[in-house]
Amino acid sequence: MEDEPASPRGVLIGAGVIVMLILLVVVGSMSMFGGEVSTILSKVGSSITTGNVPNAGGADSAADGVDDQGDQVADADPAARPPELLIIRTGQLEVEVEDIDRATDAASDQVRAVGGYVSASDQSVESGRARASLTYRIPAARWDDALAAIRGMARTTKGLQITTEAVTNQVVDLGARIANLRATEAALQKIMATAGTISDVLKVQDQLTTVRGEIERLVAEKQQLEEGAAFGTLTVAFVLPPTPKTEKAKQGWDPASDVDSAAGTLIRIGQRATSAGIWVGIVLAPIGVLLLIAGVLAWRIRGRFARRGDAIAGTG
């Protein structure tokens, strides 16, 4: 008995069922993948230790320190190598020297000889005394050598202040935080490579931007501390010795100035005497003559009345 040929309607129904099954499988796979990306994104940013970095599938790296793509993961053992002691040194020094220019040049040469350099300089005059201030950056390993050399060339050391700040723990902590953030960045890059939707890509990109910005900030802070510990800062003030009192007295006496002052005083006295004579001759002399004439007239009138009274008294 021969098989009857399938009808066109049956063929269409069978093809439709196959297409529906394929669509259901695709939609289910995408839903499962999207949920997996969301789950990973929710875990990104948490503390990630070196050697145990979550991959794109959410599984931990292998115990041998190699991830699923063969990339070697750094495995640092804090007990294997103790952290280097980092100390930031800052000093203030004031010295008396005979010649400021020669002293500053010699001190700068000493600092350069140990690997340091001059970072700032300033010259001024205070209370009539020249003064120069220079700031040196000195390698930590040669700090004592440079300080001894500068003090040895000075006439007198007037003051020395040195402060220290240990930053070892801060640098170690920053290094650990940077390592964790870089592990997070690597995980986010793997997620970015396998993200299937635009929303997932945008979420990962936002996380990457935040993580990279934090890495740059912490790296700059760590480098600043390391540089401060590698090169100490020493500010040296160079001053001249005080002038002796006898020298000050000699410097304050000027015979020519005294002669000029005395001559000026004599001239002023002569001028004032001449001015007084002019006033007397012009103003007081005529007034004196008038007073003299009035006195003479009054004396004569009084004498006349006196004689007349005597004559009257004699006849009576």
Steps between C-alpha positions, in 0.01 A plus 500: 500500500654827392514808732266778413669835422475762781257778442626860466306601812678242712839617372423860595386405848816298561725786381317748726550278804874472427535881465317558831728255678808677362371843614425369849853362531659833387284714733570271795876513439500881484297525819740270682806696374351838594434376852856374524643846397278676752616262771866567420444876490344486843820341635747737326657755733515273803833407655696283258820341621796435273497147363122455544347710225148419377482436129217573257319181598505585870742217594819552699841465342684174537701438813825502308462876430408466131160618368283323241676667203853418613584848630741484793358668813743667741513322837669722757583361842534787752708281732749411225646853476451758776408852382780752464510763775393834349560823695437857384763739641456878523769727648559868583859624546647849560876561472731801526752541219763758405390531136145409399564453128799273553318303773187439291707388202706262713193354673321446168808320367500271806132415450547427131797278582273263698233495227275782623391826342384855583120530484459865612711803596437849639725795597400800711625761749364500855597771753790604279638144478509299178324164513459210257265202530537188286286185496677175413361157404743240633495120444391322818807276497735805496302730731750484788798551267355814342392643836846446650667661197285814521550536875875445463544792260306744721658742748228432758182289504220709652213252483405156367155340493425165335162325488432149373182324390479124439279424199575129453154383603332760281698393193430129565129569545486704179679222312246242619208721404649565155552124447138425591371772270712371211363151556151650488594683180616173340174328594298786355697484175414130465134575561514778240636254242205261549215746571206432269274805540555874487372549856754248630781673307404839647493360852846348462638815339376711792666265748826507303508880495454519876762233571760652268452847651554361850811312384652819357431692822653234724804456274570875512468503879731199533762653269494825699568316826776291343667808353479682833668204670765464228606868521496696826441876507758724674461879515823682590516871596839663448563819705799724567642533853374802702701823472706583817389805705832684448462455128143630520620808695774566245256455215259748666757788538551737206717810569406671176135469591569654842683794340212559263252485786701748716545742211132486427416574862737804504349636180150465642603690817650784290189514286275525804721776656494696176125465476463629858719803425291582196181484708654723769627756249179526305230447762636556852732802430221741390282387788791565742558851359133586542502370855815703575344822366184437699707445813695821453185702448341347807808576708506864388132552566535347843799730576309803388205423725734434787673842470167675474382335818813604681455864388142511626605351830778769543271799447248370747 
